[in-house]
Amino acid sequence: MKVTMVDQKTVKSKTKLVASLKANRPSFYIGIQEKDSHVVAYSTAGSVTELFGGETKHKEKPPEITQPENPNFRELFLSFNSTMALYRTFIPVTLTLAPILSIVMGPNKIRDFAISKGKKRDDISRDDKTIYELDLDCFREFTIHKNEAASAAEGVRHLPEVMIIGLISCYDAFLSRLLKVVLNIHQEIILTSEKSIKYSDLKDYASIEDARQAIIDKEVESVIRESHHEHFTWMEKKFSVKLREGLSIWPQFLEICERRNLLTHTGGMVSEQYISIGKSQNFDLENITIGQKLHVDTDYFSKAVNIIYEIGIKLTYVLWKKFLKSESKEADKFLNELCFDLIFREAYPLAESLLSFATKIPARGMDERTRLMLVINYANAVRLQGKKEQARLILNTEDWSACALVYQISVASVNEDISTVIKLMKVIGKDGNPNAEDYRQWPVFREVSNSVQFTEVYEDIFGTPFIRSSTSKVGAPPSTLKKNGVKSPPTKH
């Protein structure tokens, strides 16, 4: 009986002691500030006084903002265009959204941690801040979550730099395939008497053709290892073609490639080599010094993508026409279709540059209809940037009076000659070219289609409203490049 009494007293004493220890156990506090159910800031402190006094606030600042194995020119053109479409459209969206997601997700993770590990303190919370009390044992885990959120935010700041590295890597892979396409068509370019394979190595090849392919692959690999400046020097020498003549973006192209090298090897720190190459290739080196860190923002990235895209398309087009003359007309059609899509998507400066280039190439052997479309699309890309007089001058280099009505109405539309457009619409009629959908979709009809006269005549001819009320897909142009060739009618402008 006495023993039992002693045991009960001991138990009560221990219970009080544990309760006392728990009551005095060290804690820390996390304050969560929310707006519209999103965490906008959080703060941590070792006491309530500190939490509402001179606490250290954590508020994230927005960061600065399958290829074919043996492709031909057609497949390479399509493949490069698809890859660059990713860089031109989806990746910029990622760069825009990533900082927002980082700002939202990091603090939200802290809030979820506070809710799961702590106890809500309504007694000390305020309208603008909810307070959670956590055991000090949780502080190490909290620090890990905090550092992860900070690392994610820091990583977002480097996304454009990572994308630039990936962009140039994609270009290098494309160039490697392009060189192989050319050399497989014209093996004599490198398979000279100077090239040889050791007799002991021949056993490694199943045929002479395999041996030839090995020589081509090794040659291409050795070229790609050189600088981007040397790539063009090699191509101009081996292919007997001037690739840099009149190429105004050449300095910017080389600067992008050299900045990529800095990002890869020095973390973006300017080197003596960068300055030396920059001086010889006319980089813009104002206020740039050795040891300075070069950054990449979204604006620089967007410009870089367009420059790499332009270089790649021009290279493919020139070499396609030079080394596979039987497909020269197809190359012209592909380029025109590509530029039509660029204009449709309002990438006017890029379309202008490519079309200006194409219209200056000697027209010998070019299909006349394609040539005229290139001229009209060129003028339209210029006009849609507000350079209307320059667009007229481009069109005035041709005599359109003897051309088909589809060309005449396109020229009148680019010149914004609404009276001529209306007259030609009536002559062309319901079953002619352009058709009802062409009037809605072709970029040449932008501006003139805003006229009340235009819409009234359209509705009289086709018996349907010009502006459809039904739901339709948004964003896709009426014609795109397909793997089996250009599927659009030959008269699209």
Number of C-alpha atoms within 10 A of each C-alpha: 6 6 7 9 10 10 12 11 11 12 12 11 12 12 12 12 12 12 12 11 11 11 10 9 10 13 17 19 25 27 28 24 20 18 10 6 8 14 20 17 22 22 19 20 20 15 16 18 10 13 19 16 10 9 16 13 13 14 13 18 10 15 16 17 18 5 13 10 7 11 15 17 21 18 17 21 25 18 18 20 17 13 17 22 14 11 22 18 11 11 17 18 11 13 21 13 13 21 24 15 14 23 22 17 17 22 26 21 16 23 22 11 17 22 17 11 14 19 14 18 14 10 8 12 16 12 7 10 18 19 26 23 21 22 15 15 11 15 14 10 11 18 12 11 17 16 12 14 22 17 14 17 23 16 15 22 21 17 20 24 24 16 20 23 19 14 22 18 14 16 18 16 13 20 20 16 22 23 20 21 20 20 21 17 12 14 16 10 13 15 14 9 7 6 9 11 11 7 7 7 9 13 10 9 13 9 11 10 10 13 18 18 17 14 18 20 18 11 15 19 13 10 18 17 11 11 14 16 14 13 15 16 15 14 15 14 10 11 17 9 14 14 18 12 8 9 13 10 14 18 16 19 21 20 20 23 21 21 23 24 17 20 21 13 10 14 15 20 18 20 15 12 12 19 17 11 16 18 12 9 15 13 19 12 11 6 6 12 15 12 12 12 15 16 16 22 16 17 11 14 22 17 14 23 21 18 17 22 22 18 18 20 18 19 15 23 19 17 21 24 17 15 17 14 13 11 14 20 17 19 23 20 22 22 24 27 25 23 25 31 22 18 26 22 14 15 17 20 16 18 27 22 17 20 24 19 14 21 15 9 10 8 11 7 9 16 14 12 14 21 18 19 22 25 24 24 30 29 28 33 31 26 21 20 14 11 13 17 12 13 23 18 11 17 21 12 9 12 8 15 9 8 12 12 18 18 22 17 25 25 26 20 23 29 21 20 13 19 14 15 24 20 12 17 23 13 11 16 16 16 10 12 19 22 15 18 10 15 19 18 16 20 25 31 23 17 13 21 20 10 11 10 14 20 19 14 16 23 14 14 16 14 11 12 12 18 9 9 7 5 6 7 6 6 8 10 15 15 18 16 18 12 12 8 14 17 12 14 9 13 15 24 30
